[in-house]
Amino acid sequence: MELKLYVDRLSQPSRAILIFCKANGIDFQEIKVEIFKRQHLSPEFQAINPLQKLPAIVHGSFKLFESHSILIYIASAFPGVANHWYPTDLTKRAKIHSVLDWHHLNLRHGAVIYLRNSLAPVLGLPLNQEAAAEGEKILVSSLSTIENIWLQGNGPYLLGSFQPSIADLSLVCEIMQLEILNEKDRDRILGPYKKVLQWIESTRNATKPHFDEVHNLLYKLKVKLSGQYQADGMTELKIQTSLTSKI
């Protein structure tokens, strides 16, 4: 059965699924759904995911959305996926699930709020400083939890593991969205968390060259925004407001 991935590479969870499939040699068809062009709102995509969000997959006649569920399904359905990504040991799986459950209500929640509001001037939207401050508070608290709790142990990955799991890939791709900030804000937020920074590099190295290849579109956006930060002080650049759906 052919596996179809409906993704946008500016979407954090889309990147996690693409990297996972590439790193594990899984054949798939990448179907680009550009949020810039509001393609996720089309009737065609709604037939795949009625929630009209990315990513989504179709495997034969089976349709699935929500990125964590997709990663679990692919790791379980395709032979040859290394056991460390989603271990057969139920206790290890349960711990991975605990990280994934924590992710959406903490790290992702804070990152989305912070990025949307901090980049409001760049997006041509009114700045909500209160919302940006609240988002940063949640984001920084989440990074502290990763540093001091989830990265405890002898290994360089979450839960003290010596090899990455689907949770590592999901959370690292979330944090990578901070690359589009100006360098000062990125370093201010991420700089204090040395274990987090090393964990990001470990995950990148474990999945190279696919990690950087999949993130290339994000890197290009970073370069574009960096020039505008320097030239305009984040006040005049106008990017289509639909970018907020991606970050």
Secondary structure, DSSP 8 states (H G I E B T S, - for coil): --EEEEE-TTSHHHHHHHHHHHHTT---EEEE--TTTTGGGSHHHHTT-TT--S-EEEETTEEEESHHHHHHHHHHHSTT--GGGS-SSHHHHHHHHHHHHHHHHTHHHHHHHHHHHHTTTTTTS---HHHHHHHHHHHHHHHHHIIIIIT-SSSSSGGG-SS--HHHHHHHHHHHGGGGS-HHHHHHHHTT-HHHHHHHHHHHHHTTTHHHHHHHHHHHHHHHHHHHHHHHTTSS----GGGGGT-
